[in-house]
Amino acid sequence: MDQAQDRDLTNLDGTTVRRMFTDYENKRGGMPQPEHEPTTEQISAVAQLIHADLTPYADFSVFGPQGRRVQKKLMFQAQNFCIDSQTWKKVELPGPSDLPTWWKCWLVYQTTMLLGDWVSAEPLAKYGEFIRNLLEQFGPSVWFIVYQADIRMRSEQFERIRRDLQIGYDRTPIAERAHFPIDPQRPWNAVFTKAVDEAYTPSQAFWRREANEKCFMFLARLRTAAALTDDGMANLLGGEGKGKGKRTRQRGWGSSAEKASPGGPGKQTQPAKGSPGGKANPPGGKQQNGKGTDTCRKFNEGTCSGAECPNGYIHKCKICGTYKHGASQCRQPGGGQAQPKEAPSWGSGKEKSDKEKSGKEKKGNR
């Protein structure tokens, strides 16, 4: 279910699982398609979480179609042997790389929730369509932002919604509880509904903060992908964020550089002397161009490649300003591939001017 969870699984007995599929067929008029059908282990894992009154979050890097085949592969791929410490180290597996892959995992999860009758079909369908509409609105290049927002909604925000609804239900007079949106016997039905409800302020604030604003900043090139996927754990882990060996540097609106400005956010400090664009080049491998954005020194030296800098800098040539190559590959004067100047030939330059002078002197003597 979740790579972060480490607990024993108690499988449901075969009679219970078969009864779930029978009820599913009676309600929906047929059995689920084989590629959408969850395994007994997947159904049991979700049931165990719900019966423990925990959030039924499923990590789509390990929860998806053909669950039994994936489980066999995970036994060999989820751990690496560390030679230095002579121990096995857990490896975090990547999630779905695009919407079609996510959708296949979602259909298995949706079928699981319907088999247990924990959530109705309509709230599940609305949530899936909401994720698909987000990507259609901003384009496939921001999938990593949309998927991160989906993870944080289902793993973190769901419990907050559940708690908020439960508190409201408990405070409602008993005579009026029948009209309250949450049913204590099926609480997650209301949670899925409220998660994408336009009239529910907490959810709308969440999607605006975690999806809409981040997509706009990435598409406008105000923030890098590394900054937008920062998990906020860099300070707590001593400078090592999730999956990073170095602290993630944030750029753009609300960045640490902006907050450090004495004038506050949105104000510029007085530039230092002796640097391009009037700004000093701070240590640590970064240079600043005339626009004040940080360019990668290693990229210009030819030792850092790729569209995105792992340290959060801008891959841009400091000679001509293009994003296609660094200074070491630039053909402009001062670049590593600049054309050498032609050496002066015989009879040119100073020699030529001396001959012209001597010719004028001879004419004068005549």
C-alpha positions in Angstrom: 0.0 0.0 0.0 2.6 2.5 1.1 6.4 2.4 0.9 6.6 4.4 4.1 4.5 1.8 6.1 6.1 -1.3 7.6 3.4 -3.5 9.1 2.2 -7.0 8.9 -0.7 -7.8 6.5 -3.6 -10.1 7.5 -5.3 -11.3 4.4 -9.1 -11.6 4.2 -10.4 -15.2 3.9 -11.4 -16.4 0.6 -15.1 -16.5 1.5 -15.2 -12.8 2.3 -13.3 -11.9 -0.9 -15.7 -13.9 -3.1 -18.7 -12.4 -1.4 -17.3 -8.9 -2.2 -17.1 -9.8 -5.9 -20.6 -11.3 -5.8 -22.0 -8.1 -4.3 -20.1 -6.0 -6.9 -21.6 -8.0 -9.7 -25.1 -7.6 -8.3 -24.8 -3.9 -7.9 -22.9 -3.0 -11.1 -24.2 -5.7 -13.5 -20.9 -7.5 -14.1 -17.4 -8.3 -12.8 -14.5 -5.8 -13.1 -12.2 -6.2 -16.0 -9.1 -8.3 -15.3 -6.7 -5.2 -15.6 -8.8 -3.4 -13.1 -9.2 -6.3 -10.6 -7.2 -6.0 -7.4 -5.5 -8.9 -5.7 -6.6 -10.4 -2.4 -3.6 -8.7 -0.8 -4.5 -5.3 -2.2 -8.1 -5.7 -1.0 -6.9 -6.9 2.4 -4.5 -4.0 2.8 -7.2 -1.4 2.2 -9.6 -3.2 4.5 -7.0 -3.3 7.2 -6.5 0.4 7.1 -10.2 1.2 7.0 -11.0 -1.1 9.9 -8.2 0.5 11.9 -9.9 3.9 11.2 -6.8 5.1 9.2 -6.6 6.9 5.9 -6.9 4.4 3.0 -3.9 5.9 1.1 -2.4 3.8 -1.7 1.0 4.5 -3.1 0.7 4.1 -6.8 4.4 3.1 -7.1 3.6 -0.2 -5.5 -0.3 -0.4 -5.9 -1.6 -0.9 -9.3 -2.6 -3.5 -12.0 -1.2 -7.0 -12.0 -0.4 -6.6 -8.3 0.9 -10.2 -7.8 3.4 -9.8 -10.6 4.6 -6.5 -9.2 4.9 -7.9 -5.8 7.3 -10.5 -7.0 9.5 -7.9 -8.7 9.4 -5.7 -5.6 11.1 -8.4 -3.6 14.2 -7.9 -5.7 14.0 -4.2 -6.6 12.9 -2.6 -3.4 16.3 -3.2 -1.7 19.9 -2.7 -2.6 22.9 -4.2 -0.9 25.3 -1.5 0.5 28.9 -2.8 0.2 30.3 -0.2 2.7 27.9 -1.0 5.5 27.3 -4.7 4.5 23.6 -4.1 4.9 20.4 -4.1 2.8 19.1 -0.6 2.1 15.5 0.2 1.1 15.1 2.0 -2.2 12.2 4.3 -2.9 10.5 3.3 -6.1 9.3 6.0 -8.5 5.6 6.6 -9.0 3.6 6.8 -12.3 5.5 8.7 -14.9 2.4 10.1 -16.7 -1.4 10.3 -16.5 -2.1 7.1 -18.5 0.0 5.1 -16.0 -1.6 6.8 -13.0 -5.1 6.1 -14.5 -4.4 2.4 -14.6 -3.4 2.4 -11.0 -6.4 4.6 -10.1 -8.9 2.2 -11.7 -7.5 -0.7 -9.6 -7.8 1.5 -6.5 -11.3 2.6 -7.5 -12.4 -1.0 -8.0 -11.0 -1.9 -4.5 -13.0 0.8 -2.8 -16.2 -0.3 -4.7 -15.7 -3.9 -3.8 -15.6 -3.1 -0.1 -18.5 -0.6 -0.5 -16.4 2.0 1.4 -17.0 4.7 -1.2 -19.7 5.1 -3.9 -18.9 5.2 -7.6 -19.7 8.9 -8.2 -17.2 10.5 -5.7 -14.4 8.2 -7.0 -15.2 9.1 -10.6 -15.3 12.9 -9.8 -11.9 12.7 -8.1 -10.3 10.8 -11.0 -11.7 13.3 -13.6 -10.5 16.2 -11.4 -6.9 15.0 -11.7 -7.3 14.5 -15.5 -8.8 17.9 -15.9 -5.9 19.5 -14.0 -3.4 18.0 -16.5 -5.5 19.0 -19.5 -5.6 22.5 -18.2 -1.8 23.0 -17.8 -0.3 20.4 -20.1 1.7 17.2 -19.7 4.9 19.0 -18.8 3.5 19.7 -15.2 2.6 16.1 -14.5 5.1 15.9 -11.7 3.3 18.8 -9.9 -0.2 17.3 -10.4 0.9 13.9 -9.1 2.6 15.5 -6.1 -0.6 17.3 -5.3 -2.6 14.1 -5.6 -0.2 12.3 -3.2 -0.4 15.1 -0.7 -4.2 15.2 -0.9 -4.8 11.5 -0.5 -2.0 10.9 2.1 -2.2 14.2 4.2 -5.3 16.3 3.4 -7.8 13.4 3.5 -7.3 13.0 7.2 -7.8 16.8 7.8 -11.0 16.7 5.8 -12.2 13.7 7.7 -11.4 15.3 11.0 -13.1 18.6 10.1 -16.3 16.7 9.0 -16.3 14.5 12.1 -16.0 17.5 14.4 -18.9 19.2 12.6 -21.0 16.1 12.9 -20.3 15.7 16.6 -21.3 19.3 17.2 -24.6 19.0 15.2 -27.7 18.2 17.3 -28.8 14.6 17.0 -32.1 15.5 15.4 -30.2 17.3 12.5 -27.4 14.8 11.9 -29.3 13.0 9.2 -28.7 15.9 6.9 -25.0 16.3 7.7 -22.7 15.4 4.7 -20.7 12.7 6.6 -21.9 9.2 7.4 -19.9 7.8 10.4 -20.4 4.3 8.9 -18.9 5.4 5.5 -16.8 8.5 6.3 -14.5 8.2 3.2 -17.4 8.7 0.9 -17.8 12.2 2.1 -14.1 12.8 2.2 -13.7 12.0 -1.5 -16.7 14.2 -2.3 -15.3 17.2 -0.3 -11.8 16.7 -1.7 -12.9 18.2 -5.1 -15.9 20.2 -4.0 -15.7 23.7 -5.4 -17.8 25.0 -2.5 -15.5 23.4 0.2 -12.9 26.1 1.0 -10.1 24.0 2.5 -9.9 21.7 -0.5 -10.0 24.6 -3.0 -7.2 26.4 -1.0 -5.2 23.2 -1.1 -5.5 22.7 -4.9 -4.7 26.4 -5.5 -1.6 26.2 -3.4 -0.3 22.8 -4.4 -1.3 22.6 -8.1 -2.5 25.8 -9.8 0.1 28.3 -8.4 3.0 25.8 -8.8 2.0 25.0 -12.4 1.9 28.7 -13.2 5.3 29.3 -11.7 6.9 26.4 -13.6 5.3 27.3 -16.9 6.4 31.0 -16.5 9.9 29.8 -15.6 9.7 31.5 -12.2 10.7 28.4 -10.3 12.6 25.3 -11.1 11.3 21.7 -10.9 13.6 21.0 -8.0 12.3 23.9 -6.0 8.6 23.1 -6.7 9.0 19.4 -5.7 10.9 20.3 -2.5 9.3 18.3 0.4 10.2 20.8 3.0 12.4 18.4 4.9 15.8 20.0 4.0 16.2 21.9 7.2 14.9 19.1 9.4 17.3 16.5 7.9 20.4 18.7 8.1 20.3 19.9 4.5 19.4 16.6 2.9 15.9 16.6 1.3 14.0 13.7 -0.1 16.1 11.9 -2.7 18.8 14.6 -2.7 22.3 14.6 -1.4 22.3 18.4 -1.2 19.9 21.0 0.1 17.4 22.1 -2.5 17.8 25.8 -3.4 14.6 27.6 -4.1 14.3 30.4 -6.7 11.6 32.7 -7.7 8.7 34.2 -5.7 9.0 33.5 -2.0 12.5 32.1 -2.3 15.1 32.3 0.4 17.1 34.9 -1.7 14.0 37.1 -1.8 13.2 36.8 1.9 16.8 37.6 2.8 16.5 41.0 1.1 16.6 43.8 3.6 13.8 45.6 1.7 11.5 42.6 2.0 9.8 40.5 -0.7 9.6 42.2 -4.1 12.3 44.8 -3.3 15.9 45.0 -4.6 19.0 45.6 -2.5 21.8 47.8 -3.7 24.1 45.9 -6.1 27.6 45.1 -5.2 30.5 46.4 -7.3 32.8 44.4 -9.6 30.3 41.8 -10.9 28.1 41.4 -14.0 24.9 43.3 -13.7 26.2 45.0 -10.5 25.8 41.8 -8.4 28.5 40.0 -6.6 29.3 36.4 -7.5 28.7 34.5 -4.3 30.8 31.4 -3.6 29.6 27.9 -4.1 29.7 27.5 -7.9 27.0 30.0 -9.0 27.3 33.1 -11.1 24.8 35.8 -11.6 24.0 37.3 -15.0 22.6 40.8 -15.7 19.0 39.7 -14.9 20.0 38.6 -11.4 19.1 34.9 -11.9 21.6 32.3 -10.9 23.5 30.5 -13.6 25.4 27.2 -13.1 29.2 27.6 -13.3 29.7 23.9 -13.8 27.3 24.0 -16.8 29.4 26.7 -18.3 32.6 24.6 -17.6 31.0 21.6 -19.2 30.8 19.4 -16.1 27.0 19.7 -15.4 24.5 18.7 -18.1 20.8 18.2 -18.5 17.8 20.4 -18.9 17.4 20.9 -15.1 20.4 21.6 -12.8 20.4 19.2 -9.8 21.5 22.2 -7.6 18.6 24.4 -8.7 20.7 26.8 -10.9 20.0 28.0 -14.4 21.7 26.2 -17.3 22.5 29.2 -19.5 25.6 30.3 -21.4 27.3 33.2 -19.7 28.8 34.4 -23.0 25.8 34.5 -25.4 22.9 33.8 -23.1 21.5 30.7 -24.9 20.1 27.7 -23.0 21.5 25.2 -25.6 25.1 25.1 -24.5 27.5 26.4 -21.9 30.5 28.7 -22.2 32.8 25.8 -22.9 30.9 25.1 -26.1 30.2 28.7 -27.1 31.6 29.9 -30.5 31.3 33.6 -29.5 34.5 35.5 -28.6 35.6 34.3 -25.1 33.9 30.9 -25.5 35.6 27.6 -25.5 34.8 27.0 -29.2 35.6 30.5 -30.4 37.4 30.7 -33.8 41.1 31.7 -33.3 42.2 35.0 -34.8 44.3 34.7 -37.9 48.0 35.3 -37.5 49.4 38.3 -39.3 50.9 37.3 -42.7 54.2 38.6 -44.2 53.9 42.0 -45.6 51.0 43.0 -43.4 50.7 45.0 -40.2 53.7 46.9 -39.1 55.9 45.8 -42.0 53.4 47.2 -44.4 53.1 50.5 -42.7 57.0 50.8 -42.7 57.1 50.2 -46.4 54.4 52.9 -47.0 56.5 55.3 -44.9 59.7 54.6 -46.8 57.8 55.0 -50.1 56.6 58.5 -49.0 60.1 59.5 -48.0 61.5 58.6 -51.4 58.8 60.6 -53.1 59.7 63.6 -50.8 63.4 63.3 -51.7 62.6 63.5 -55.4 
